Amino acid sequence: MKTPPRQHALRTGRVSLPHQVYLITTVTRRRAPVFSDLSAGRALVRQLQHHHRRGEAETLAYVIMPDHLHWMCRLRAASLSRTVQTLKGASSRAIPALTWQVGFHDQAVRDERLLRAYARYIVANPLRAGLVARIGDYPLWDAVWLQADTEADWDWCG
């Protein structure tokens, strides 16, 4: 099957480097709000945790929006495309209503001093989208080093 031009353009220049941190965004097919169902969102969280435990990718931060995933991870041995493909396949099997759109968007984090700022930006998505008034009210996010932050640290997001 021939790859649509847009998906091919997304892959042009993609490089997978072990231990590189990537920001990944992937969307459900036709932007179906599959993760409005909390149990579906939690099933995706379990898949992220499974990938982390297996050493495929170290999850640093994520937020699961109703129709897409923002994921910051440190790549391990597998290629970036293979890691995302594995996550999407496993989550689709675990969540019967889930079908992912082909492809994904990625950005390599070049300056690791910015990881915390990127994580804050990622997890503040529900706040900016108007889904909640406070980040802590949204159930489908996490970041490895943000649990100790105070609510005041998040004032810039609103």
Buried (B, 14 or more C-beta within 10 A) or exposed (E): EEEEEEEEEBEEEEEBEEEBBBBBBBBBEEEBEBBEBEEBBBBBBBBBEBBBEEEBBBBBBBBBBBBBBBBBBBBBEBBBBEBBBBBBEBBBEBBEEBEBBEBBEBEBBEEEEEBBEBBBBBBBBBBEEEBEEEBEEBEBBBBBEBEEBEEEEBEEBE
